[in-house]
Amino acid sequence: MNERFVVIDLETTGNTPKKGDRIIQIGMIVIENGQIIERFSSFVNPERDIPPFIQQFTNIDEQMVKHAPVFAEVAPKLVETLQEAYFVAHNVSFDLMFLQEELKMAGLPLFSGPTIDTVELARILFPTSSSYKLNELAQKLQIAHTQPHQADSDAEVTAKLLLALFEQLRALPLVTLQQLQRLSRDLHSDLSSLLEAMVMEKMKSLHDERSYMFYRGIALKKPTTSVSKQQTWANDTMSFSGFLEGSHTLPLADYEQRDGQWEMMKIVHEALETSQHAVIEAGTGIGKSLAYLIPSVFFTYEKQKRVVISTHTLQLQQQLVERDIPLVRKIVPFPFQVAVLKGKRNYLSLNKFISFLHDENKNYDVVLMKCQLLVWLTQTETGDMDELNLSSGGRLFWTSLEMDEESREEKYNFFIRAKQKAKEAHLIITNHAFLLQDVTASTPLIPEYEHIVIDEAHHLEEVASNYFGQQVDYVTVRLLLTRMGKSHEDGSLYKLNQWFKQQGIDADTYFARCDQIITDLEFECDELFRMIRRYALVRKTNEITGRCRYRFQPEKEHGRQWEAIQELLWRVLGHTSQLVEYTNQLYTFFQPFNSQSDHHYFTDVSLFEKLIRSLHHLLEADDPMVVRWIEAEAKGAANATTIYSQPIQLGEFFADQLFAKKKSVVLTSATLTMNNNFTYIMSRLGLEDFYPICRAIPSPFSYEHQAKLMVPSDVPAISAVSIEDYANVVADHILQIADSTNGKMLVLFTSYELLKLTASALKDKNKDETFVLLAQGMQGGSAAKLTKTFQQFDKAVLFGTSNFWEGVDLPKEQLSIVIIVRLPFAPPDDPVIEAKSEQIRASGGNPFYDLSLPQAVIRFKQGFGRLIRTSKDKGVVFVFDRRLTSASYGKYFLASLPPVSVYEEPLESLLQKLKEWL
């Protein structure tokens, strides 16, 4: 492969050349015959100002470009170098767009050759990478990256990345390269001829492909043979008590001895050993993962009994597998097996993927996903989609590729493989949802176990509520109907019809009936959701942030509108039954061939029927222990509506199905108590009658010296002013704190509406863009992506709600200020809180003190916990809600925090204290 590649990176004054943004630095690397043969870089005078946030991002200031050449002076060198070469960049569309605009302004010919985007190529070849940012890929491949966001350094790293990606491509098995070459015509990068050359090269020589197995034209990684359980038990006689008698240090680099960690180890082992349940609140910094993993592993070694570890977030699951388990292997003196087991729908169905692979769908997200999955199958042993980093567009298609309950494949069934591995494991890592599925299944899904550690246990009730609840929304209903399509237009019904024609089977009558029924269903479902939305909007009891939530009880609803909804619902049910009947007829023709072919239409109809049955249950079933509600955007589309249900009380379920049936369940989290009391979590989870071991182990951090809590006395009560005025005051205060600290801060909101208003007000006040503003929901991307972007700037403010209150870890150099705008009480129109409150009141309790307050305190502790993540961190939590110090219940929030100094004064005086302290 002797082509010439010119790798270019540009730094610019902004994102839009057509609005006057210009290049400020160029980096260029030339590659021939797999070697770097030339380097060129230059600052460029943009003949305009460089915005402050660009200076902050690139470390390129006005002085550095003042005497640099203008673009027209360096342009001839670029044009000459690019002759008969591939233009390569990391996000090529950005760099090429700028280059073309500058070339046009300089009166030079535009580039018309082939291009390669290293982001796209990295997505395909590293489908499990958590990020495709240049510095993170460099870290992954151990490429030195001395000055990120400077063009010369970025171009050098991109060139080395390109060479590493070509090596990855060459290492792929022949069939995978052939499939990629077929798909490459619909990618953005011009890879087709390069892949063709690699295929030809591979076909001419022998390659060892024994590490792969082949199934219906695709290459799969051969699973490593696991050691059977009996063989893994060592003869070493070391026991946990012997381990505890040691030096209370662990053989790990930079290990800090923490008494709380050893105390927690003892409690976990005692609970497992004596078949007791335990509830352990482990303060930040204790190292709770090791504190439950080490005694669990010793217990499995000593008793030869399996332990299941359940977590809520994928992030913690990955941390356990990738970071903590390898550490435990260094600590304990015997080998042990670990398996990860999840619900069936987490795993790829190979037959569905092969059918999907041969679909002639030219959609870019689909083509990219096919390429990613082809490469991933040569790397994965699990087939677990959580390993993948798919585009948001690609994720939409996963549901048509996941295993379903009726999956027929045996030989290459990833779920069966995962279950087999779990049978041989001492520790099984799973998630709360799958644990609940196992507990309620008629046939166990997890191999036999009696001992569980539940981490992130404060989420257990919420996960169970969602698991036992139901949710049906118009978008999903419409998506399934669109996916089915008609027999004469694109969709799964059309593909099935084409297949029937190829087989010479005459089933036109059945296809015609299915067409008619799907047309009727499209109209009637649209109308049904319109009626439900209108019904809710008229009756809404409260409306917050433009979103209507109406709690309904089917047996108490009445009137002509409700009767019309019921009548239309029964019509939809009738049509769905007819669709199932005709689909079953088609399946009788199809069945003799089903081992050779897999058609999505049958799955689509099955999913649609389940969805409509759920809708029927939501709108007509009668159960006083279930809360039902309708949600709609007041200004949204006329049919954009979701209907939900959740159980009100799950304590009895947990008591009967979990705690009574398992010998030992250890619940742990950093936030389980209110005021050092476990009453709330015990009552919600039905633990009172089991008398578990209860222990709150404080954080080892010195909060008296590392943190302060400040309450500005000049912020108005939100009830005293309009939400717009309140947002304006909050924005003023945030800007003053930002100016004073010159650093970075996380601002936590309980309401997205208030977040939006405050971010907008702050944007107006931050006209010189001194601070980079990042706001959840206003910038694209997940919480993790926003956090990574936040880390790239020296002066940044990050606004977040919901998932930013926990799980965001930013050390001191990244975060020294956390602002909690309001105490995190659930909104007053929350139907679940309302229903639970009624139930508590009916049984003689106090809904505020038994439910709302404990929930808010635990959430508040999570927000406070964002600040101090290591023993070296130092910072301040500002609380803009004066109820913390003025309301009678404020003392419960303060008493639930570690010892910390509290100041309540006007902001100016607090900022003076802050300057002196920081």
N, C-alpha and C positions, 0 to 999 in steps of 0.2 A: 504494500500500500504506500506508494511514493508520492501521494498528493501533497500539495503545499497548503498549510493552514496558517492563517494570520489571526492571532488572538488579540482582541482589542478590549480595553476597558476605559470608560469615560467617567469623569466626575463632572457634574453639571450644577447650574444654579437652581435647578428645580426639575419638574417632570414634563414640562410642556414647551417644546421648542417653538410651536406656532404662537405661543403667547409671550415670546421673547426670552425664554430660558436659553442659556448658552453653555458651551463646554468650558471648563476651567482647568482640566488636566487630561492628558492622553497617555495611556500606557499601551505598548504594542510588542508582541512577541511573535517571531516567525518560526514555524516548525516545518522541517522537511526530513523525510526518511526516519521519522520517529525521534528526531533530535532538535533541540532548540538551536537555531543557527544565528539569530539576530534579536537584539533588544533595542527598543527606542521608547523614550518617555519625555514629556515636556509639559510644563504648566502652560496655560493658554490665557491670554488676557480676554475676558468675556465682554469688555467694553460696557460693563454695567455693574451694579453692586452685587455682592454675594450675601444672600439672606443669613441672618444670625444662626438659624438652626442648621443651615448647610455648613457654615463654618464650624459649628459644634460637631456635626456628624463626620466631616472629612478632615478636620484640623487644617483646612486650607483657608488662609485669611486674605484680605485685600492686598497686603504688602507682598505676599508670595507671588501674586499674579500681575502686580503693577507694571513690572518691566518685562514681562513674558511676551513672546510673539503672539500676534492675533492668529485666529484659525487659518486665514488665507495663506499665511506664511508657512505653516507646517503641512497644509493640505496636499501639495504636490507629492511630498514624501509618502503620505498615506495612500494616495491614488496609485502611485507606482508600485508600492509594496503589495497592494491588493490584487494586482494583475494576475489572472488565472489562478486564484487561490480561493479557498473556503474562508468566509468571514465567520469567526468563532467568537462568541461572548457568553457570559453568564447572564441570561435573560437577554437574548440577542435582539429581540424586537425593540427594546429600549435603546440600546447603543446604536443600532442601525438607523432607527428613526432620527436620532440626534445627528448622526454623521451625514445622512442624506440631506437634512435641512441645512446643515452648515455647508456642505458641498454645493448645494443649489445657490446659497447666498454668495459663495465664493466664485460662482460661475463655472464650476467644474462638473464633469460627467458624474452621474450617480452610479453607485455600485449595483451591478446586476448579476453577480455570481451566486454560487450556492452558499448557504448558511448552515451553521450548526449551533444549537442552543445547549450549552452544557447543563442548564437546569433540567431541560427535558430529558437529556440523555441520562443524567444522574437519577431522575425519577424512575426511569425504566430499569436501570442497572442496580440501583440501591433502593428497591421498593419498600424496604422496612426502615429506611433512615428517618429519624424524627424530624429532620429539617433539611432543606436544600439550599440554605444560605451558604455563601461561599466559605465564610470562616468556619462554619460547623462541618462542612464537607472536608475542608483542609485538616481540621482536627481529627476527623474520622480516619483520614488516609495518612495522617502524620506528615502533612506537608507544612513546612514552616510558613507562617503568615505574619510578617513583621509589622505591617502597617495597614490593617483593614481600612477600606474606604479611601485608599489612595490608589490612583490608577496604575502606577507602575507595579506596586505590590500585588494588587488584585489581578492584573494581567498575567504576572508571573505564576500566581497560584492557579489561575484558570487554565493556563497552558499545561501545568503539571497535572491538573485534574483531568484535562482532555486525554493526556497520554495514559493515565490510570484507567479511564473509562474505556479506552480502546483495548487495553489489556484485559479488562473484565469481559468485553464483547468476545474477544478471541478465545477466552476460556470456556465459553458456553458450548453445550453440545450442538452438533450439526442440526438436528431437527428444530431446536429452539431458534438458531440463527436463521434457518429457512422460513420459519413462521414470522419472525421479526421482519425479515426482508419483504415478505408479502404485505405486511401491515404498514411498513415504513412510508409508503407513498402518501398516506393520509396523516403523517406527522408534520410538525412545523419544520423540523430540521431536514436537510437534504441528505438522508442517510442511505438511500436505496443502493447507489452504486458502490458505496463503501462496504455495505453488508454483502452485496453480491460478490465482491472481491474476496471477502472473508470466507464466504460459503465455498467459493471455487478453491481457495487455498486449503480449506479443511478437507474438501473432497479428494484432493490430490495426495494427502498424507494420512497415515493411520493415527488415530487419537484414542487414548485410553478413556472409555466412557463407562467403566465398570462401576463408578460411584452413582450411576443413574439407572433407573428402570424406565421402561417405555410403555405407554398405555394410549392406544387410539391416536397415535401420531404426536404425542407430547412427551417431553422428558420430565421425570420426577426424581427428586433426590431419594436415594435409598435410605431408609431409616437405619440408624445405628442400632445394633443389637443390644438390648438392655440386659443387665444382670438380674437374674431372678432373685426374689426377696430372700430366700433361704441362704443364698451365697453371700449376701451383703453383711450379715451379722459378724462382727469381728470377735475374736477370742479375748480381746483385752478386757480385763475385769474392772476397769475404771467406772465408777458410779457417779451420779450427780452429787451425792454427799461428799465424795472424794474431791470432785471438782470444786465444790464450795469451800472446802478446807484449804484450798490453795491460796495464792497470793492476792486474789481479787483484782487481777490484771488480766488483760486478754492479749494474746500474741499478735497484735495488729499495729501497723505503723501509725504513729501520732495518737495512740489510744489515750483518752483521758479517763481516769478512774472516777466512776460516779456511783455513790452509795445507793441512790435510788434505783439504778439499773440492777444491782445485785439483790436489792430487796424485792424487786418485781420478779426476778428469776425464781426466788424462793417461793413466792406466793403462787406463781403459775405452776411450778412443779408440785407444790403441796396440793393444789386443786386437782391436778391430773392424777396424782398418786392416790389421793384419798377419795376420789370420785365426788368432788364437790364442785358447785358452780362458784364463779368469782366475778366480781365487778371491780376493775382497776382503772382509776383515772391516773394516767401517767403524764406529768407535766412536760412541756416542751424541753427537749434537750436531754431527756433521760436515756434515749436510745431504746425505745420500747420494742422495735422489731427484733433486735438481738435478744432483748429481755424475755420475749416469749418463744423465739425460735430455739435458743440453746436448751432450755428445759424441756421443750417439746421433743427435740431430737434425742436427748438423753432418755426421756420417757419411752419413746418408741424402741430405743436400744435395749433398755432394761426390761420392759414388759412385752416387747414384740407386739405392740398394738399401734394401729395407725392413728395419726392426728390430722385433722382437717383444719387448714388455716383459711378463713374467709375474710376478704377485704371488700370495700365498696368501690374504690377507684382503680381504673386500669393502671394509673401512674404508680400506685403503691404495689400492685401486683408485679409490675415490671421491676420495681425497685427491689422487691423480695427476691425475685429470680436472678436478676442481673448483678445486684450489689450485695445483698445480705446473705443469701445462701452460700455464695463462694466464701464469704468471711467465716460463716459457721463451719464450713468444711476445714478451714485452717485451725479452728479452735478445738473441735471435738476429735478424739483419737480413733475414730472408726468411720467407715464409709456409710453413706445412707442415700436412698433414692428419693427424688422429688418429682412430682408430676403436677402439671397444671390441667385442670378440667373445667370446662365451661358448657353452657347450653349448646344444643345441637346446631342452632342457627348461627353460631359463631364460626362454624367450619364450612369450608368450600366443598360443594358437591362437584366432583370431577366431571360427571356426565353432563351436568348443567353447563359447566364451563366450556366443555368441548362443543356443545350445541351453540353456545353464545359465541365462541371463537369463529364459527363458520357462518354466523349471521353477517349479511352484507351491510352492516351499519357503519356509515362513514363519519358519524358524530365523533368529534375530536376526543371528548372525555372517554367514550367507549373504546376507541382505538388505543389511546394511552393506557387505559386500564387493562386491555387485552395483553399489551406488551409487558406491563408490570407483572401481571399474573403469570405469564409464560416464564419470565426470569425468576419470579418468586418460587415457582414450583420446583426449580432446580436447586433452591436454597432451603426451603422449609421442610421440617419433619412433622409439623403440627397441622398445617392447613388452617390455622387460626387467623381470621381476618384482622384481629387486633394487632397483629404484627405489621400490617400494611399501613402505609401512609398514602391513601388514595386522595385524589382531588374531590372537592365537594360534589362535583358532577358525577364522578365515578362511584361515589358512595350511594347515589340514588339507584344504581343498578345492582348493588350487592344483594338486595332482597331476592332478586331473580336467580342468584347463584348460590345462595346459602343452602345448607342441607335442610330438608323438612322432615317431619316425623315419618313420612312414608318412603324415605330414600331407599333405593333398591341395591345400590352398589355395595359389594362386600369386600372385594379384594383390595381396593384402594379407598376405603372409607376412613376419613380422618378422625371422625368421632369415635368409631370403634377402636382405632389405634390409640386415641387418647385414653379411652376407658381401660384398655389393656395395660397401658403404661401406669395408670393409676392403681390397678390391681397389684402391681409389683412395687409400689411406692410406700415409703414410711410416712412422708408428709405429702398431703394433697393440697395444692393451693387453688382456691376457687373464689367465686364472688357471691355476695349476699343473695342475689336473685336466683342463681343456680342452686345454692344451698336450700332456699325456700322451695324451689321446684322439686328437689330431692326429698325434702321432708314431707311434701304433700303427694308425691307420686305413688301410684299403686305398686309399681315395680321400682325398686331403688335405682337411682342413676349414678350415685357415688358408691364405690366398693365399700363394704361393711366398715363402719367406724362408730365409736362411742364417745370420742373426745374431740372437742372443737375449740379453737381460739378464734374469736370474732374481733378483728381489728376494725377501726372506724365504726365502732358499735353504736355511736349516736345516730347513724344513718339507718339502722336496722328496721325501725318501725316505718320510716318513710319508704324504704325499698319494699317492705311487705305491703304497705298501703297501695303502692303502684302495681305490685305484682297481683294482688287480689282485686284491684280496681279494674275498670274498663275505660277505654277512650276511643271514640270514633269521631273523625273529622271529615269535612267535605273534601278537602284536598286529597286525602288518601283514597276515599271512595272514587273520586273522579279519576285519579291516577290509574287505579286498577281497571276502570272501564276503558280508559284511553289505551292502556297497555294491551287489553284484549282486542280493541279496534273492531273492524268488520272484516268479513271474509274477502272483500275486494279492495281493502286499503291496508296500509302498513300496521301491523300489530300481531299478537300471538295467534289470533284466530285466522288471519290471512296466511301466516306461515304454516299452520296446520292444514289449511285448505290446499295450499300448494303441495304439501307432502302427500295428501290424499290423491291429488291429481297425478303426481309422479308414480304412485303405487297402482293407479288405475282403479281406485275405489270410488264408486258413485255414492256420494252422500250429500248432494246439493240441497236436497229438501231440508236436511238437518241444519246445514250451514245457513240457509235462508231464514229458518226460524230463529236461530241464534242471533243473526243480524238484527231481526225485527225486535227481539227481546232486549238486546243491548241498547238499541235506539230508544226504546220506551224507558229503559232504566236510566239512561243519561238524562232524559227530560224529567222523569219523576223524582230522581234523587236531587237534581238541581232545585226543583220546586219544593221538595220536602225540607231541605236545609234552609231555603229562603223563609219558609213558614216558621221553622223553629227559631230562626234568628229574630224575625219580626215579633214572635210571641215573647221571647226573652227581653227584647229592648223595651217593649211596652210595660213589662212587669218588673223591670230591674229595681232592686231595693237600694242599690248603691252603685256608683260608677267612679272608678279611680283610673286616672291616666287614659281616659278614652276607651277603656276596655270594660265591657259589661259582663258581670257574672250574675247569673240568676239561678238560685237554688230552687229545685222543684221536687215535688213528691208526686209520682204518677197517680196515686190513689186520691190525691186531693185536688189535682188540676181539673178544671172544668171550663165550659163555655164553647162557643162555636169554633173558635180558632183551634182549641185543643182537639175537638172532635175531628176537625178537618185534618190535623196532623196524624191522628190515629188511623183515619181512613186511608190516607196516602201511604202511611207506613205499611198497612196491610196489603196495599196494591204492590208496593216494592217487594214485600215478602213473597207474594204470589208470583211475581215475575221472576224473582230469584230462584224459586223452586222449579219453575218451568225451564229456566236456563240450565240448572243442574240436571234436570231430567234429559234434555236434549244433548247436553255435554256427555252424560253417561252413555247415551246411545252411540255417540261418536267414539267414545273410549272402547266400546265393545269391538268396533272395527279396528281400532288402533292397537289394542292389547297384544295380539300375536306378534307385533313388531317391537314392543316396548323395550326389549333388551338391547335393540340396536339403535334406538332413537329416543330422544328425550324432548318433549314439547312443553313449553311454558304455559300454554293455554290452560291445560288441566289444573296446574298449580294456581294460576290466576283466578280461575272460577272457584276453586276450593277456598282461597283466601277471601274472595269477595263474599262467598256465602257466610263464612265465619264472621266477617265484618258486619253484614246485615243482621245476622242473628244477635250479635253483640248490641247493635243499635236497637233492635226489638227489645232486648232485655233491659237496656238502659231506660227506654221510654215507657215500658209497661210493667216491669217486675215491681213487686212490693216487698220491701224489707226495711223495717225501721232502723236497723243497725248499719244501713248503707246510706251515705250522703251522695246525692246526684246534683249536678249543676250543668248549666249551659254557659259557654264563654263565646263572646263575639266582639269584634272591634266595632265600636259605634260608627266609625267613619270607614270601615273596611268594605270589602265586596259584599254584595247582597246575600251570598250564600256561604261566606267564610265563617263557619261556625264549628265549634267542637263541643261534644257532649261527654261528660266525665262521670265516673262513680268511684267511690273509695269506701272501704269499711271504716266505721267510726272508732271501734275499740278492738284491738288485736291482742290485748293482754291474755285473754283466755286461750287463743290460738297458740301463742308462744309457750304458755304454761303446759298445755296438753300435748302439743306436737313436738316441741323442742326440749324444754327443760325436764319434762317428765320422762322423755324417751332416751335422752342421752345421759351418760354417766357424769360427764363434766363439760360445762360450757364456760369458757373464760371470755368475758366481754371487756374490751379495753379501748381507750380513746384518750385524747388529751383534754376532752371536754365532756364530762358525764355528770358533774355535780353542780348544784346551786348552793352557794354558801357552805361548801364542804359536806353537802348532804346528798345522798343517793336516792331520796324518796321519789323524785320525779321519774327517773329512768326505771326504777324498780316497778312503779305502778304502771307505766306505759307498756312494759314488757312482761307483766304478769309474774314477777319474780318474788313477790312478798312471802309466799308460802314456802319458798325453798331455802330461806336463810343463807344466802350466799356469803362468801368471804367478801367484804367490802373494804377497799383501801384506796385512799387518795395519796399519791406519791408526788410531793412538790417538785417543781423544776429545779435543777441544780444551778440555774442562772441567778446572779445577784441583781434582782430587779431594783432594789433600793439604789444601787450604783449605776445600773445600766439603763433605766427607763424613768420617765416622768409622765404624769397624766395631767393635761391642761384643759380647762373648760373656760372658753372666752365668755365673760359676763355680758358682752355687748352684742351677742347674737340674739335676735328676737325669738320668742316662741313661735313655732310654725303656725299655731292656731290663731296668732294675733295678726298675721299679715297674709297677703295672697301668696300662692305658691311661687309666682313670678318674682315678687319682691323678695321672698325668702331666698330663692335661687341667686338673686343679684347680690344679696348680703353675703351669702356663702362664697360666691365667686370672688368678691372683694377680699374676704378673709383669707381664702386660699392663695390669692396673688400676693397679699402682704406676707404670708408665711413663706411662700416660695422666694420672694425677693430677699427676705431676711436670712434664709438658710442657704440660698443659692444652690440647693441640692435637689434631691428627688423625693417625690412623695406619692403615696397610694391613698386615694380618697374613696371611702366605702359608702355606698348608698343602699337604702332599703327599697327605693322606688326608681324604676327606670325613667319615669317622667321627670322626676326631680334631677336625676343625673343629666338628662338631655338638656333641660333648661339651664342648669348650672354650667355645663360644658359650653353651651352656646354663649352665655353671658361672659364666661372667662375668655373665650376666643375673641370677643369684641374688645375686652380690656387688655389682651396680650397682643396688641397690633404689631409690635415690633418682633413678635415671634421669639422672644427671649427664651420662653419655655416651650418645649414640644408637648402638645396635649394629645393624649391617647384616651379614647373613651370607648368602653364596651358597647357594642351595638351600633356605634357610629363609624368606627373603622372596621373593616372586614377582619375575619380571623377569630380563632378560638382564644380562650383565656391564656393558654400556653404561648400562642404566637404573639399576642399583645405584650405579654410579660417579656418575651425575648426581645421585641422591638424596644421596649422601655429600657432594657439593660444596655442598649447601644448608645444612649444619650446621657450626657452629664447633667443636663437640666431638663427634667421631664416630670409631668404630672399624669398619673394613670388613674382614670375613673373606672370603678367597677361596682357591680352588684352581685348578687347570688354567689356564684362559684369563686369569686375573688375573696370572700370572707374566710375561706380556708384553702389549704393546698398550695398557696403561692409562697414560695421560699425565696426571699431576696436578702442576701447578707448586707452588713452595714454599709459597705461602699456603694451598694445599689439602693439602699432605702434607710433613711434616718427619721422620716416623718410618716405617721399613719393618721389620717383624719377619718373619724366616724361621724357622719353628718347627722344621723338620727339613731336613737336606740332601736335595735332591730326587732320591734314587735311586728307580728304578722298583720297584714292590712285588715281593716275592719270588715271588708266585704269578702274575706276568705271563707268560702262555704264549709270547708273541712273544720276550721277552727270554730265556726259558728255551731256546727252540728255536734262537735266534741264538747263544746261548752254547754250545750243544752243537756247532753247526756250526763256530764259532771254535775250540773245543777240539779237534775232529776234524782241523782243518787246522794244529794245532800252536800256536795262539795262546792268549792269556790273556783269557778273557771279561771279567774285572773291569777290567783295564787297557785292553783294546781296545774295550770296549762300555759297560759299566755306568758306569765312572768318567767317560769323556768326555761321555756323555749327561747325567750329573748336573751336571758342571761347567758345561756350556753352559746348562742350565736355571737353575743358581745365578746365572750371569752375567745371565740375563734378569731374575731377581727383584731382584738388586742394582741393575740398570739402571732400576727403577721410581723410584728416589729422586731422582736428579739429572737433570732434563730440560732445564734452561736454565743459562746461565752465572751466574745470580743465585740459584739454588737452594742450600739448605744443609740438611743433615740427617744422621741416623744410621741405619745398618742394624744391628739387633740380630739375632744368630743364637743360637737357644736350643739348638743341637746342638753339644755340646762336642767331637764328633769333628773339627770344623773345626780345632781346635788340638791335640787329643790323638792323633788317628789318624795313621799314617804317610802316608796319602794326602791329609790335610788341606792339605798344602803345595800340592797341585795346584789346589785351589780358590782359595787365596790368591794364588798366582802368576798366576792367570788374571784377576785383578781389576786395575783401574788402581792406581797408587800410593796407598795409603790407610792411615792409622794404625789399628792393631788393639789393642784393650784386652780383657784377660780378668781380671775381678775380680768380687766379689760385686755383686749388682744395686745395693745401696744406694750403694756407692762409685762405680759407673758413672753412677748418676743424679746424683751430685754433680758429676762431670766434665761430664755433659751440660748441667746447669743453667749451669755456668760458661761453657760453649762457646756454647750457643744464646742 
